[in-house]
Amino acid sequence: MQVRALSFDLFDTLVDLPMTALPRVEIAGRSIPTTVGALHAALAARHPIGFDAFATALREVDREWRETFWEQGREFATEDRFAKLIERLAIRDPALPAILTEVHMGLLAGLVSAPPHHAALLGRLQGRFRIGLCSNFSHAPTARAILDEAGLRTRLDAIVISHDHGLRKPRPEIFQSVLDA
């Protein structure tokens, strides 16, 4: 069989995202790298709420997400996650999910680095194959900005991000979308 196309993942394949470099925060007696501290600060600047109540509510939203979306291979968009969080906290602030998304994604994007040879490598491969990207990521605008910043977006013939698609890997439908594109 002749190979006509290649598909890559975004994080820890085309670009590196060292999650362990996130700020460390103590939650429930454990020190973990997370965006929760910055998210709490952004929310608390608009609506006073204790850190523990905030962290508990976010953990509950995430647990529900795993049970209702993740286990079915469906994506839960970051902004929807934060909308669910402020609903759980009984906060009425329609701008807040976008603000929290910007904080969260800004921290993640700030950690990303692209090995300098990846753009050139994709360029060489692009001359021989169709090149696709298939990524599980809950905020497609950030994924595209990362690709642009790394100089990789123009090297890709197809980009399928779970946030846009609605389904996550390993669901076969998302891979088929890359092949179709």
N, C-alpha and C positions, 0 to 999 in steps of 0.2 A: 504494500500500500504506500502510495506517495504522500508525504506530508505536505499539505498546502497551507496550513495555518497553525499558529501557536497562540496559546492564551496564557497570560500571566496573572498572578494576584498582585495587588498593590502593596500592601503592608508586609514588610519583612521578606519581600521578594524584589519588587522594583525600587521601593524605598524602605528605609529602616525607621521604625517607630519604637524606641526603647521606653515602654510603659513604666519601667522601673525608675526612670528619670523624673517622673512626675513628683510634685511636692508630697512629702510624707505627712500623713495625718493620722492621729490616733482615733480609732473608731472601735467602740466596744472592747477597749483594752488592747487592741492590736494596732501597730503602726503599719500603715499601708500606703503605697504610692497611688494617688488618686486626684481627681479634680474637685472632689467634694468640698475641700476647704475654700477654694476660690468660688465655687458655686454658692456656697452658703454666704460668703461675704457679699456677693452680688445681690442675692435675694434679701439678706438682712439689711442692706443699705436702703431698700425700699419698703420692707416689711419686717419689723423686729420679730425674730424667731430664734429660739435657742438652737445651738448646733446639734445637740443630741436628737431633738424632735425632727429637725431637718434631715439628718442622716438616717434616722429610722424610717421616715416617710419615703425617702428615696430608695432605701433598701426594700421596702414593701412593694413599691412600684416596679422595681427591677425583678423581684421574685414573681410578681404577677406576669410580667413580660415573659419571663422564661417559661412559665406554665402555659400562657395563652398564645404566644407568638413563636418564640425560639424553638420550642419542642415541635411545632408544626412547620418549621422552616420558613417562617414569615419574618419580614423585617419590621422593626418598631422604630420609626423615625425619631431622631433625637428631639426635635421640637415637640413631637407628640408625647414623648417621654416626660418632658418638662411641663407640658400642659397637664398631663395626668398628675404630676407631682404637685403643682399649685392647686389643682382641684382637691387633691387629698388633704392639702394644708388649709383648705377653705379660704384661699386668697383669690380675690378678684382683681386681676391685673393682666389684661390681654397682651401687653407688651412683654411681659416677663418670660414666657417660653423662648422668644427670639433672643432676649438678652442672655439667658442662661445658655442657650445653644451657642451663641457667639463666644461666651467665656470658655465653655467646655471645648469647643472645636478650636478656639485660638490656642489653648494650652496644648492640645494634641498636635496641631499643625506646627506649633513652635518647636516641637521635639523632632520632627521629621527631618531626615537627611537622605539625600540620594547619592549613592556612589557615583562619582563623576563619570565613570566609563559606561554607565547604563544607557544614556541617551545615544551615544555612538554605537553601542552594541545593538540596540533596537533599530537604529538606522541601517546597520549592515544586514540585519535579519529581515527588515522590511523590504529590502530589495529582492529577497528570495521567497518570502512567505507573507501571508496576511497576518497581522499582529493584533491580538485582542487582549482586553483586560476584563477580568471577572472578579469583582471584589465585594465582600461583605462589608458594608459600611453604612452607617445610619444617617449620613449627611452628605449627599452627592455634591453640593456646591464646594464643600471643603475638599473632597477627594479630587475634584477637577482643579481646584486652585493648587493643590499639592502637585498634581501632574504638570500644571503650567509652570510652577516655580522650579520644578526639577527638569524642565525642558523635555518632558516625555510625552505630553499629550499629542503633539504633532506626529509622533512616531507610531501612534496607535490607529488602526483602521476601525476598531470597534471598542466601545467602552460600555460595559454593563455593570452598574452599581446597584446593590440590593435595595438601597433607598429608593431609587427610581423604579426598580423592577417589582418590588413588593415581596419577593421571595429571596431566600438566602441559600448559599451553598450549604449542604451538598444536594439540594433539590435539583433534579435534572433539568427543569424548565429554565433555570437561569443560565446553565451551560448551553442549552439549545438556543437561547437568545443571543449569546455571543456568536455561536456558529451561524445563526441566521443573519446577523449583522455583518 
